[in-house]
Amino acid sequence: MTLKSFKVVRAKRLPQFNPVLVKV
């Protein structure tokens, strides 16, 4: 899993967990 994919998964699963991951 690439770093970008990890961020996308985080953004989809936990958008309010860490919004920084979504932006960065």
MITIDREN-140908 format. One line per 2 residues: number of its first residue (from 0); for each residue x, z, y of C-alpha. Coordinates in steps of 0.05 Angstrom, whole numbers, plus 5000, padded with zeros to 4 digits. Layout:
NUM = X/Z/Y ~ ...
END
This chain:
0 = 5000/5000/5000 ~ 5028/4980/5067
2 = 5027/5024/5128 ~ 4975/4980/5161
4 = 4930/4985/5101 ~ 4937/5060/5101
6 = 4916/5062/5174 ~ 4856/5018/5160
8 = 4834/5062/5102 ~ 4841/5123/5145
10 = 4802/5089/5201 ~ 4746/5072/5153
12 = 4743/5137/5113 ~ 4760/5188/5166
14 = 4750/5159/5236 ~ 4743/5227/5267
16 = 4798/5260/5226 ~ 4855/5231/5268
18 = 4837/5177/5320 ~ 4911/5170/5335
20 = 4921/5136/5268 ~ 4867/5086/5286
22 = 4900/5068/5351 ~ 4972/5070/5327
END
